[in-house]
């Protein structure tokens, strides 16, 4: 199985994005993994993403991003053809929305069953998390494979650093738990849609 993992760099006032920490730390024996990191802007994604997809030809794409307001992992179901920064459709010639072919209800349940808070979500936002997820689902519709967007909270150590420096408390989960959730998600997807 070939898996592409993506994370984002600095976001807003946050110098470190936990999606980068999770992707950097993740390993899974027996699986070919490619990791890619993007600045949080459209040119950074547009300049590299399709080339990475076309050259690697992943069976599964897992885009990972931060949801600073959530204390749970959110498994996104839909991506919409809209980008708030541009105030219009991203591409008038493409679908209004894409839905992942994977069962986000069962995936989130499996993660919860292991004691990790996780919920299905129907809205990936209207910024670059949604943007890269839309690109992933669009690519899969033409080339095969499957894609998910996984919104994660802060990892606990990073949340503690922010709390100390900025006196703001964000919900968080331990980094080890976020990595375990990613493993569970991949295992469940492999059962749902066997990938050679």
DAMOZI-V877781 format. One record per residue. OMEGA is omega in degrees with one decimal (* if undefined). Layout:
omega: [OMEGA	OMEGA]
This chain:
omega: [177.7	-177.0	172.8	175.3	176.8	174.7	-179.1	176.3	-176.3	-177.6	178.4	-179.4	-175.1	-178.7	-180.0	178.1	-177.7	177.4	176.5	-179.1	-179.2	-178.8	179.8	-173.8	-171.7	172.3	177.8	-177.1	176.2	-178.8	176.8	-175.7	169.5	-178.5	179.1	-177.8	-174.8	167.5	-175.7	174.5	-174.8	-179.8	-179.6	178.6	-175.9	-174.0	-172.4	-164.2	-178.7	176.8	177.6	179.8	-176.6	-177.9	-176.3	-179.1	-175.8	170.2	-178.1	175.7	174.5	174.5	-176.2	-180.0	-176.3	163.8	-172.6	-176.5	-173.4	173.7	-179.6	170.9	179.3	176.5	-173.7	-175.5	-175.0	167.7	-176.7	-178.9	-178.6	176.8	-172.7	-179.3	-177.8	177.1	177.9	174.9	175.8	-178.3	-177.0	-178.0	-177.7	-178.7	177.6	179.0	171.3	174.5	176.1	177.8	-177.5	-176.7	-175.5	175.4	-177.0	179.1	-179.4	178.7	179.0	179.5	178.1	-178.9	177.5	175.8	179.1	-178.0	-175.0	-179.7	170.3	176.0	179.3	-176.2	-178.8	-178.6	-179.2	178.3	-167.4	170.7	175.9	-176.4	-178.1	177.1	177.2	178.8	179.6	-178.8	176.4	179.0	-180.0	-179.5	-179.7	-170.8	-175.6	-176.3	-178.1	-178.8	172.6	166.5	-178.1	173.9	-179.9	170.7	172.4	165.6	-168.3	-178.8	179.1	177.7	179.0	177.6	178.9	178.9	-179.2	-174.8	-171.5	179.9	175.9	-178.9	177.2	174.2	-174.9	171.7	177.6	179.2	-179.7	179.0	177.5	178.4	176.9	179.0	179.3	176.7	178.7	180.0	-179.6	178.4	-178.8	178.3	179.8	176.9	-176.0	-179.5	-179.0	-177.5	-179.1	*]
